[in-house]
Amino acid sequence: MSDENSQQQNSDANPEEKQTQQQTTNSENSELQALADKFKNDYLYLRAEFDNYKRNMIKERSELVKYGNERLLVEILNVVDNFERALETKLSADNLAIYSKGIEMTYQELKNVLVRFGLSEIPAHGQPFDPNIHEALSSEETEAVKAGHIHRVFKKPYKLHDKVIRPGQVVVAREKTSN
């Protein structure tokens, strides 16, 4: 009979324990649901922030491509202004020397602008031929420079910082053949 009493006491205690367990479980579930909701909100916020970041980066890159040459062009416009003034000048025998000097100064100003923006001329005349820098238009027999070196330059080679942006068009010297 004592077994029956203990079972009855256990069954009486069970509803209270079950209710306590259920409350604990509901409380834990509520906490977990609140934590899951917080993580979801944080995720959605971060995703929205990242989408905004991507959109802004695309816009900035687009504007950089569109307006990236602005500083260079403003500088070149100053040179263009000087050329326009030179074209407006009426040439005469009296001002020819001054006019020529003005054109040389404007040319030098243009070269300086290009150098400030990273453009530099690659020396070519008399240098060994390099197919990475030069484009050989022809070869010519000469003793003025060594064979395999550049004898004449039609277009100078240029590089922007470290990259060749225009190879030079050159004539390469070759040894004279005896006839």
MDTraj code that builds the backbone (N, CA, C; nanometers):
import mdtraj as md
import numpy as np

residues = "MET SER ASP GLU ASN SER GLN GLN GLN ASN SER ASP ALA ASN PRO GLU GLU LYS GLN THR GLN GLN GLN THR THR ASN SER GLU ASN SER GLU LEU GLN ALA LEU ALA ASP LYS PHE LYS ASN ASP TYR LEU TYR LEU ARG ALA GLU PHE ASP ASN TYR LYS ARG ASN MET ILE LYS GLU ARG SER GLU LEU VAL LYS TYR GLY ASN GLU ARG LEU LEU VAL GLU ILE LEU ASN VAL VAL ASP ASN PHE GLU ARG ALA LEU GLU THR LYS LEU SER ALA ASP ASN LEU ALA ILE TYR SER LYS GLY ILE GLU MET THR TYR GLN GLU LEU LYS ASN VAL LEU VAL ARG PHE GLY LEU SER GLU ILE PRO ALA HIS GLY GLN PRO PHE ASP PRO ASN ILE HIS GLU ALA LEU SER SER GLU GLU THR GLU ALA VAL LYS ALA GLY HIS ILE HIS ARG VAL PHE LYS LYS PRO TYR LYS LEU HIS ASP LYS VAL ILE ARG PRO GLY GLN VAL VAL VAL ALA ARG GLU LYS THR SER ASN".split()
xyz = np.array([
    [0.0770, -0.1152, 0.0000],
    [0.0000, 0.0000, 0.0000],
    [0.0844, 0.1263, 0.0000],
    [0.1933, 0.1139, 0.0577],
    [0.2818, 0.2285, 0.0596],
    [0.3218, 0.2663, -0.0831],
    [0.3303, 0.1697, -0.1730],
    [0.3609, 0.1991, -0.3136],
    [0.2484, 0.2806, -0.3755],
    [0.1255, 0.2459, -0.3402],
    [0.0123, 0.3180, -0.3957],
    [0.0102, 0.4610, -0.3450],
    [0.0430, 0.4800, -0.2169],
    [0.0467, 0.6141, -0.1595],
    [0.1546, 0.6988, -0.2251],
    [0.2690, 0.6400, -0.2463],
    [0.3786, 0.7172, -0.3065],
    [0.3443, 0.7519, -0.4513],
    [0.2744, 0.6603, -0.5206],
    [0.2346, 0.6894, -0.6579],
    [0.1307, 0.8008, -0.6597],
    [0.0391, 0.7949, -0.5624],
    [-0.0641, 0.8972, -0.5574],
    [-0.0018, 1.0316, -0.5243],
    [0.0965, 1.0334, -0.4350],
    [0.1637, 1.1591, -0.4026],
    [0.2392, 1.2111, -0.5249],
    [0.3033, 1.1180, -0.5980],
    [0.3755, 1.1567, -0.7194],
    [0.2797, 1.2118, -0.8240],
    [0.1631, 1.1499, -0.8356],
    [0.0666, 1.1966, -0.9344],
    [0.0094, 1.3309, -0.8915],
    [-0.0031, 1.3526, -0.7592],
    [-0.0487, 1.4829, -0.7118],
    [0.0594, 1.5888, -0.7363],
    [0.1848, 1.5532, -0.7183],
    [0.2954, 1.6479, -0.7371],
    [0.3213, 1.6716, -0.8854],
    [0.2922, 1.5763, -0.9639],
    [0.3200, 1.5865, -1.1075],
    [0.2492, 1.7048, -1.1745],
    [0.1214, 1.7326, -1.1482],
    [0.0596, 1.8472, -1.2139],
    [0.1292, 1.9775, -1.1770],
    [0.1718, 1.9928, -1.0552],
    [0.2422, 2.1149, -1.0155],
    [0.3790, 2.1214, -1.0817],
    [0.4472, 2.0078, -1.0805],
    [0.5789, 2.0041, -1.1463],
    [0.5646, 2.0256, -1.2958],
    [0.4602, 1.9639, -1.3528],
    [0.4370, 1.9805, -1.4958],
    [0.4097, 2.1263, -1.5274],
    [0.3329, 2.1906, -1.4430],
    [0.3008, 2.3310, -1.4665],
    [0.4269, 2.4152, -1.4526],
    [0.5093, 2.3868, -1.3544],
    [0.6350, 2.4593, -1.3352],
    [0.7284, 2.4353, -1.4533],
    [0.7360, 2.3086, -1.4954],
    [0.8199, 2.2762, -1.6110],
    [0.7678, 2.3466, -1.7361],
    [0.6382, 2.3483, -1.7494],
    [0.5782, 2.4107, -1.8672],
    [0.6039, 2.5616, -1.8644],
    [0.5941, 2.6204, -1.7493],
    [0.6224, 2.7639, -1.7385],
    [0.7686, 2.7917, -1.7702],
    [0.8564, 2.7044, -1.7163],
    [1.0001, 2.7187, -1.7442],
    [1.0269, 2.7026, -1.8937],
    [0.9634, 2.6026, -1.9531],
    [0.9815, 2.5780, -2.0962],
    [0.9259, 2.6951, -2.1775],
    [0.8073, 2.7439, -2.1398],
    [0.7496, 2.8603, -2.2092],
    [0.8393, 2.9821, -2.1951],
    [0.8955, 3.0015, -2.0746],
    [0.9857, 3.1135, -2.0500],
    [1.1120, 3.1007, -2.1367],
    [1.1676, 2.9788, -2.1414],
    [1.2863, 2.9548, -2.2244],
    [1.2538, 2.9757, -2.3719],
    [1.1363, 2.9258, -2.4132],
    [1.0945, 2.9439, -2.5527],
    [1.0777, 3.0915, -2.5857],
    [1.0199, 3.1668, -2.4939],
    [1.0020, 3.3108, -2.5152],
    [1.1371, 3.3804, -2.5277],
    [1.2290, 3.3430, -2.4390],
    [1.3630, 3.4012, -2.4445],
    [1.4322, 3.3657, -2.5751],
    [1.4220, 3.2401, -2.6146],
    [1.4838, 3.1964, -2.7401],
    [1.4195, 3.2659, -2.8599],
    [1.2866, 3.2796, -2.8559],
    [1.2172, 3.3480, -2.9652],
    [1.2589, 3.4944, -2.9716],
    [1.2724, 3.5583, -2.8556],
    [1.3161, 3.6981, -2.8515],
    [1.4581, 3.7098, -2.9057],
    [1.5453, 3.6156, -2.8688],
    [1.6827, 3.6162, -2.9177],
    [1.6855, 3.5931, -3.0691],
    [1.6033, 3.5003, -3.1175],
    [1.5956, 3.4734, -3.2617],
    [1.5445, 3.5966, -3.3350],
    [1.4436, 3.6639, -3.2787],
    [1.3922, 3.7860, -3.3398],
    [1.4994, 3.8949, -3.3434],
    [1.5758, 3.9056, -3.2342],
    [1.6850, 4.0050, -3.2302],
    [1.7880, 3.9754, -3.3381],
    [1.8290, 3.8493, -3.3508],
    [1.9270, 3.8116, -3.4533],
    [1.8723, 3.8369, -3.5938],
    [1.7442, 3.8083, -3.6123],
    [1.6821, 3.8312, -3.7428],
    [1.6826, 3.9802, -3.7757],
    [1.6446, 4.0616, -3.6770],
    [1.6444, 4.2074, -3.6985],
    [1.7848, 4.2590, -3.7255],
    [1.8826, 4.2100, -3.6482],
    [2.0217, 4.2498, -3.6706],
    [2.0671, 4.2109, -3.8111],
    [2.0309, 4.0900, -3.8523],
    [2.0675, 4.0426, -3.9862],
    [2.0046, 4.1311, -4.0934],
    [1.8748, 4.1587, -4.0781],
    [1.8059, 4.2415, -4.1774],
    [1.8642, 4.3822, -4.1816],
    [1.8993, 4.4369, -4.0650],
    [1.9615, 4.5691, -4.0597],
    [2.0964, 4.5684, -4.1305],
    [2.1792, 4.4690, -4.0992],
    [2.3111, 4.4605, -4.1629],
    [2.2997, 4.4375, -4.3127],
    [2.2027, 4.3576, -4.3529],
    [2.1833, 4.3336, -4.4961],
    [2.1433, 4.4629, -4.5669],
    [2.0536, 4.5389, -4.5055],
    [2.0124, 4.6669, -4.5642],
    [2.1309, 4.7634, -4.5711],
    [2.2110, 4.7667, -4.4643],
    [2.3300, 4.8516, -4.4627],
    [2.4268, 4.8119, -4.5746],
    [2.4454, 4.6812, -4.5916],
    [2.5370, 4.6334, -4.6963],
    [2.4827, 4.6659, -4.8352],
    [2.3528, 4.6503, -4.8546],
    [2.2925, 4.6862, -4.9832],
    [2.3123, 4.8346, -5.0118],
    [2.2946, 4.9189, -4.9115],
    [2.3188, 5.0627, -4.9274],
    [2.4650, 5.0891, -4.9605],
    [2.5552, 5.0195, -4.8922],
    [2.6987, 5.0341, -4.9178],
    [2.7312, 4.9977, -5.0623],
    [2.6777, 4.8837, -5.1085],
    [2.7028, 4.8422, -5.2471],
    [2.6498, 4.9459, -5.3454],
    [2.5305, 4.9938, -5.3206],
    [2.4699, 5.0944, -5.4086],
    [2.5557, 5.2205, -5.4121],
    [2.6031, 5.2642, -5.2955],
    [2.6888, 5.3833, -5.2898],
    [2.8223, 5.3605, -5.3603],
    [2.8793, 5.2424, -5.3441],
    [3.0060, 5.2120, -5.4107],
    [2.9893, 5.2133, -5.5630],
    [2.8806, 5.1570, -5.6108],
    [2.8547, 5.1563, -5.7548],
    [2.8391, 5.2998, -5.8049],
    [2.7673, 5.3807, -5.7291],
    [2.7477, 5.5204, -5.7672],
    [2.8807, 5.5959, -5.7672],
    [2.9623, 5.5765, -5.6626],
    [3.0921, 5.6435, -5.6545],
    [3.1835, 5.6006, -5.7681],
    [3.1856, 5.4712, -5.7973],
    [3.2705, 5.4218, -5.9056],
    [3.2246, 5.4799, -6.0389],
    [3.0952, 5.4861, -6.0589],
    [3.0402, 5.5423, -6.1815],
    [3.0806, 5.6891, -6.1960],
    [3.0706, 5.7635, -6.0861],
    [3.1091, 5.9041, -6.0893],
    [3.2591, 5.9199, -6.1093],
    [3.3371, 5.8309, -6.0524],
    [3.4815, 5.8365, -6.0709],
    [3.5173, 5.8149, -6.2173],
    [3.4529, 5.7180, -6.2798],
    [3.4780, 5.6933, -6.4220],
    [3.4310, 5.8127, -6.5040],
    [3.3155, 5.8655, -6.4683],
    [3.2568, 5.9750, -6.5451],
    [3.3366, 6.1045, -6.5296],
    [3.3804, 6.1355, -6.4073],
    [3.4457, 6.2635, -6.3808],
    [3.5927, 6.2494, -6.3394],
    [3.6508, 6.1323, -6.3573],
    [3.7869, 6.1074, -6.3109],
    [3.8926, 6.1927, -6.3783],
    [3.8669, 6.2357, -6.5009],
    [3.9650, 6.3144, -6.5759],
    [3.9463, 6.4646, -6.5571],
    [3.8583, 6.5037, -6.4689],
    [3.8242, 6.6449, -6.4538],
    [3.9465, 6.7324, -6.4265],
    [4.0289, 6.6943, -6.3312],
    [4.1469, 6.7766, -6.2968],
    [4.2401, 6.7913, -6.4158],
    [4.2638, 6.6803, -6.4862],
    [4.3508, 6.6845, -6.6042],
    [4.2922, 6.7765, -6.7102],
    [4.1635, 6.7639, -6.7347],
    [4.1007, 6.8438, -6.8392],
    [4.1005, 6.9922, -6.8055],
    [4.0824, 7.0266, -6.6790],
    [4.0884, 7.1675, -6.6389],
    [4.2272, 7.2238, -6.6691],
    [4.3296, 7.1468, -6.6389],
    [4.4672, 7.1907, -6.6676],
    [4.4911, 7.2039, -6.8183],
    [4.4398, 7.1094, -6.8941],
    [4.4587, 7.1146, -7.0396],
    [4.3819, 7.2325, -7.0990],
    [4.2663, 7.2663, -7.0415],
    [4.1906, 7.3816, -7.0907],
    [4.2709, 7.5108, -7.0787],
    [4.3553, 7.5204, -6.9759],
    [4.4423, 7.6381, -6.9637],
    [4.5381, 7.6448, -7.0818],
    [4.5895, 7.5315, -7.1233],
    [4.6797, 7.5269, -7.2390],
    [4.6027, 7.5600, -7.3662],
    [4.4817, 7.5069, -7.3787],
    [4.3982, 7.5360, -7.4952],
    [4.3728, 7.6870, -7.5054],
    [4.3478, 7.7506, -7.3902],
    [4.3281, 7.8960, -7.3901],
    [4.4488, 7.9665, -7.4497],
    [4.5684, 7.9214, -7.4116],
    [4.6909, 7.9825, -7.4663],
    [4.7020, 7.9605, -7.6170],
    [4.6661, 7.8405, -7.6634],
    [4.6684, 7.8159, -7.8076],
    [4.5669, 7.9034, -7.8805],
    [4.4493, 7.9214, -7.8218],
    [4.3477, 8.0071, -7.8838],
    [4.3966, 8.1514, -7.8943],
    [4.4622, 8.1991, -7.7900],
    [4.5189, 8.3351, -7.7960],
    [4.6246, 8.3438, -7.9047],
    [4.7025, 8.2389, -7.9193],
    [4.8065, 8.2380, -8.0234],
    [4.7431, 8.2403, -8.1614],
    [4.6330, 8.1686, -8.1791],
    [4.5658, 8.1663, -8.3093],
    [4.5020, 8.3012, -8.3427],
    [4.4650, 8.3769, -8.2416],
    [4.4058, 8.5089, -8.2639],
    [4.5109, 8.6135, -8.3009],
    [4.6358, 8.5838, -8.2739],
    [4.7436, 8.6787, -8.2998],
    [4.7690, 8.6897, -8.4502],
    [4.7781, 8.8121, -8.4968],
    [4.8111, 8.8363, -8.6380],
    [4.9623, 8.8321, -8.6519],
    [5.0083, 8.7431, -8.7359],
    [5.1531, 8.7275, -8.7556],
    [5.2074, 8.8363, -8.8481],
    [5.3238, 8.8828, -8.8090],
    [5.3980, 8.9771, -8.8939],
    [5.5454, 8.9484, -8.8734],
    [5.6276, 9.0084, -8.9532],
    [5.7723, 8.9877, -8.9410],
    [5.8219, 9.0382, -8.8059],
    [5.7553, 9.1390, -8.7523],
    [5.7987, 9.1977, -8.6248],
    [5.7723, 9.1049, -8.5060],
    [5.6614, 9.0299, -8.5084],
    [5.6269, 8.9507, -8.3902],
    [5.6504, 8.8005, -8.4090],
    [5.7141, 8.7600, -8.5181],
    [5.7349, 8.6180, -8.5460],
    [5.8196, 8.5499, -8.4382],
    [5.9259, 8.6144, -8.3942],
    [6.0130, 8.5551, -8.2919],
    [5.9370, 8.5399, -8.1598],
    [5.8597, 8.6414, -8.1234],
    [5.7824, 8.6360, -7.9989],
    [5.6738, 8.5292, -8.0099],
    [5.6093, 8.5219, -8.1251],
    [5.5049, 8.4222, -8.1488],
    [5.5625, 8.2814, -8.1359],
    [5.6774, 8.2595, -8.1979],
    [5.7439, 8.1290, -8.1920],
    [5.7787, 8.0941, -8.0477],
    [5.8286, 8.1902, -7.9732],
    [5.8624, 8.1681, -7.8325],
    [5.7365, 8.1355, -7.7524],
    [5.6249, 8.2029, -7.7809],
    [5.4985, 8.1769, -7.7123],
    [5.4478, 8.0351, -7.7391],
    [5.4601, 7.9886, -7.8625],
    [5.4186, 7.8523, -7.8979],
    [5.5058, 7.7510, -7.8243],
    [5.6356, 7.7759, -7.8181],
    [5.7260, 7.6866, -7.7447],
    [5.6899, 7.6816, -7.5965],
    [5.6563, 7.7965, -7.5392],
    [5.6188, 7.8016, -7.3974],
    [5.4875, 7.7251, -7.3731],
    [5.3941, 7.7382, -7.4656],
    [5.2670, 7.6675, -7.4531],
    [5.2883, 7.5173, -7.4655],
    [5.3738, 7.4768, -7.5576],
    [5.4084, 7.3348, -7.5729],
    [5.4704, 7.2820, -7.4435],
    [5.5618, 7.3591, -7.3854],
    [5.6268, 7.3181, -7.2608],
    [5.5252, 7.3113, -7.1471],
    [5.4292, 7.4040, -7.1453],
    [5.3245, 7.4019, -7.0434],
    [5.2408, 7.2746, -7.0554],
    [5.2068, 7.2364, -7.1770],
    [5.1304, 7.1138, -7.1991],
    [5.2090, 6.9919, -7.1519],
    [5.3372, 6.9852, -7.1866],
    [5.4195, 6.8725, -7.1410],
    [5.4257, 6.8664, -6.9884],
    [5.4373, 6.9817, -6.9228],
    [5.4431, 6.9862, -6.7760],
    [5.3126, 6.9369, -6.7139],
    [5.1996, 6.9740, -6.7741],
    [5.0701, 6.9263, -6.7243],
    [5.0655, 6.7749, -6.7331],
    [5.1064, 6.7204, -6.8464],
    [5.1030, 6.5754, -6.8658],
    [5.1959, 6.5039, -6.7677],
    [5.3113, 6.5614, -6.7422],
    [5.4051, 6.5018, -6.6458],
    [5.3454, 6.5038, -6.5051],
    [5.2784, 6.6136, -6.4681],
    [5.2156, 6.6220, -6.3354],
    [5.1113, 6.5118, -6.3160],
    [5.0512, 6.4669, -6.4246],
    [4.9496, 6.3623, -6.4150],
    [5.0051, 6.2233, -6.4432],
    [5.1373, 6.2093, -6.4429],
    [5.1992, 6.0774, -6.4490],
    [5.2445, 6.0316, -6.5863],
    [5.2323, 6.1146, -6.6884],
    [5.2758, 6.0765, -6.8220],
    [5.4225, 6.1108, -6.8385],
    [5.4982, 6.0188, -6.8951],
    [5.6386, 6.0489, -6.9209],
    [5.6810, 5.9871, -7.0538],
    [5.7704, 6.0578, -7.1185],
    [5.8246, 6.0118, -7.2459],
    [5.9334, 5.9091, -7.2181],
    [5.9352, 5.8046, -7.2990],
    [6.0389, 5.7025, -7.2859],
    [6.1463, 5.7336, -7.3897],
    [6.2703, 5.7536, -7.3475],
    [6.3753, 5.7830, -7.4454],
    [6.3839, 5.6712, -7.5495],
    [6.4005, 5.7095, -7.6766],
    [6.4001, 5.6076, -7.7808],
    [6.5226, 5.6173, -7.8716],
    [6.5536, 5.7341, -7.9217],
    [6.6604, 5.7470, -8.0209],
    [6.7939, 5.6970, -7.9650],
    [6.8552, 5.6031, -8.0379],
    [6.9836, 5.5483, -7.9975],
    [6.9740, 5.4363, -7.8953],
    [6.8560, 5.4092, -7.8459],
    [6.8357, 5.3042, -7.7459],
    [6.8201, 5.1686, -7.8151],
    [6.8504, 5.0593, -7.7456],
    [6.8266, 4.9267, -7.8040],
    [6.6764, 4.9065, -7.8290],
    [6.6456, 4.8401, -7.9381],
    [6.5058, 4.8136, -7.9713],
    [6.4460, 4.7185, -7.8680],
    [6.3288, 4.7533, -7.8154],
    [6.2571, 4.6709, -7.7194],
    [6.1135, 4.6566, -7.7683],
    [6.0721, 4.5358, -7.8083],
    [5.9374, 4.5193, -7.8634],
    [5.8257, 4.5487, -7.7619],
    [5.8582, 4.5565, -7.6339],
    [5.7582, 4.5932, -7.5330],
    [5.7307, 4.7434, -7.5326],
    [5.8243, 4.8194, -7.5892],
    [5.8141, 4.9655, -7.5869],
    [5.8041, 5.0234, -7.7276],
    [5.8637, 4.9541, -7.8234],
    [5.8735, 5.0085, -7.9593],
    [5.8023, 4.9203, -8.0612],
    [5.7548, 4.9857, -8.1648],
    [5.6964, 4.9172, -8.2798],
    [5.7865, 4.9500, -8.3984],
    [5.8500, 4.8479, -8.4531],
    [5.9426, 4.8704, -8.5649],
    [5.8625, 4.8857, -8.6938],
    [5.8778, 5.0019, -8.7564],
    [5.8120, 5.0255, -8.8848],
    [5.8961, 4.9704, -8.9987],
    [6.0267, 4.9785, -8.9812],
    [6.1198, 4.9248, -9.0815],
    [6.2581, 4.9192, -9.0198],
    [6.3520, 4.8759, -9.1003],
    [6.4925, 4.8796, -9.0585],
    [6.5693, 4.9516, -9.1683],
    [6.6820, 5.0058, -9.1294],
    [6.7584, 5.0886, -9.2223],
    [6.9070, 5.0655, -9.1991],
    [6.9804, 5.0533, -9.3073],
    [7.1257, 5.0386, -9.2950],
    [7.1851, 5.1730, -9.2561],
    [7.2654, 5.1705, -9.1519],
    [7.3286, 5.2944, -9.1067],
    [7.4457, 5.2614, -9.0154],
    [7.5352, 5.3569, -9.0071],
    [7.6463, 5.3454, -8.9127],
    [7.6325, 5.4487, -8.8018],
    [7.5242, 5.5271, -8.8042],
    [7.5023, 5.6333, -8.7061],
    [7.4782, 5.5751, -8.5662],
    [7.4101, 5.4606, -8.5596],
    [7.3884, 5.3925, -8.4320],
    [7.4164, 5.2440, -8.4532],
    [7.4342, 5.1734, -8.3441],
    [7.4627, 5.0300, -8.3525],
    [7.3438, 4.9554, -8.4118],
    [7.3724, 4.8428, -8.4725],
    [7.2667, 4.7569, -8.5261],
    [7.1773, 4.7113, -8.4099],
    [7.0461, 4.7082, -8.4343],
    [6.9510, 4.6681, -8.3303],
    [6.9087, 4.7833, -8.2408],
    [6.9645, 4.9012, -8.2667],
    [6.9272, 5.0209, -8.1914],
    [6.8361, 5.1083, -8.2775],
    [6.7709, 5.2007, -8.2143],
    [6.6744, 5.2843, -8.2844],
    [6.7465, 5.3974, -8.3557],
    [6.7209, 5.4043, -8.4864],
    [6.7849, 5.5059, -8.5706],
    [6.6964, 5.6301, -8.5839],
    [6.5661, 5.6109, -8.6093],
    [6.4734, 5.7232, -8.6227],
    [6.3455, 5.6940, -8.5445],
    [6.2833, 5.8015, -8.4982],
    [6.1598, 5.7888, -8.4221],
    [6.0493, 5.8677, -8.4942],
    [5.9415, 5.7971, -8.5299],
    [5.8271, 5.8652, -8.5918],
    [5.7261, 5.9087, -8.4864],
    [5.7010, 5.8232, -8.3884],
    [5.6160, 5.8567, -8.2739],
    [5.6894, 5.8162, -8.1477],
    [5.6994, 5.9100, -8.0550],
    [5.7689, 5.8812, -7.9295],
    [5.6863, 5.7869, -7.8433],
    [5.7537, 5.6970, -7.7706],
    [5.6804, 5.6115, -7.6761],
    [5.6536, 5.6868, -7.5459],
    [5.5357, 5.6591, -7.4857],
    [5.4984, 5.7227, -7.3594],
    [5.4471, 5.6176, -7.2628],
    [5.4662, 5.6472, -7.1343],
    [5.4109, 5.5596, -7.0312],
    [5.3351, 5.6449, -6.9307],
    [5.2312, 5.5855, -6.8745],
    [5.1542, 5.6472, -6.7676],
    [5.1929, 5.5731, -6.6406],
    [5.2630, 5.6426, -6.5537],
    [5.3246, 5.5840, -6.4346],
    [5.4189, 5.4713, -6.4798],
    [5.3813, 5.3442, -6.4620],
    [5.4708, 5.2346, -6.4999],
    [5.4218, 5.1574, -6.6216],
    [5.3131, 5.2007, -6.6810],
    [5.2527, 5.1255, -6.7916],
    [5.2753, 5.1986, -6.9242],
    [5.3250, 5.1269, -7.0238],
    [5.3413, 5.1846, -7.1570],
    [5.2018, 5.2003, -7.2163],
    [5.1654, 5.3253, -7.2478],
    [5.0327, 5.3483, -7.3048],
    [5.0389, 5.3749, -7.4547],
    [5.1568, 5.4094, -7.5042],
    [5.1735, 5.4227, -7.6484],
    [5.3145, 5.3792, -7.6850],
    [5.3248, 5.2692, -7.7587],
    [5.4579, 5.2287, -7.8033],
    [5.5084, 5.3261, -7.9095],
    [5.6391, 5.3421, -7.9134],
    [5.6983, 5.4308, -8.0122],
    [5.7054, 5.3628, -8.1484],
    [5.6834, 5.4400, -8.2531],
    [5.7004, 5.3884, -8.3890],
    [5.8384, 5.4311, -8.4355],
    [5.9217, 5.3305, -8.4652],
    [6.0639, 5.3582, -8.4885],
    [6.1165, 5.2840, -8.6100],
    [6.2337, 5.3309, -8.6530],
    [6.3114, 5.2613, -8.7565],
    [6.4343, 5.2074, -8.6851],
    [6.4607, 5.0791, -8.7033],
    [6.5711, 5.0127, -8.6338],
    [6.6916, 5.0066, -8.7272],
    [6.8086, 5.0330, -8.6709],
    [6.9321, 5.0307, -8.7493],
    [6.9766, 4.8865, -8.7712],
    [7.0326, 4.8641, -8.8889],
    [7.0943, 4.7347, -8.9174],
    [7.2304, 4.7626, -8.9809],
    [7.3158, 4.6625, -8.9765],
    [7.4508, 4.6790, -9.0301],
    [7.4473, 4.6977, -9.1804],
    [7.5411, 4.7778, -9.2277],
    [7.5501, 4.7961, -9.3720],
    [7.6060, 4.6684, -9.4330],
    [7.5448, 4.6310, -9.5420],
    [7.5945, 4.5136, -9.6128],
    [7.6943, 4.5604, -9.7176],
    [7.7998, 4.4866, -9.7329],
    [7.9012, 4.5258, -9.8326],
    [7.8589, 4.4692, -9.9685],
    [7.8654, 4.5532, -10.0682],
    [7.8257, 4.5129, -10.2030],
    [7.9449, 4.4869, -10.2878],
])
top = md.Topology()
chain = top.add_chain()
for i, resn in enumerate(residues, 1):
    res = top.add_residue(resn, chain, resSeq=i)
    for name in ("N", "CA", "C"):
        top.add_atom(name, md.element.get_by_symbol(name[0]), res)
traj = md.Trajectory(xyz[None], top)
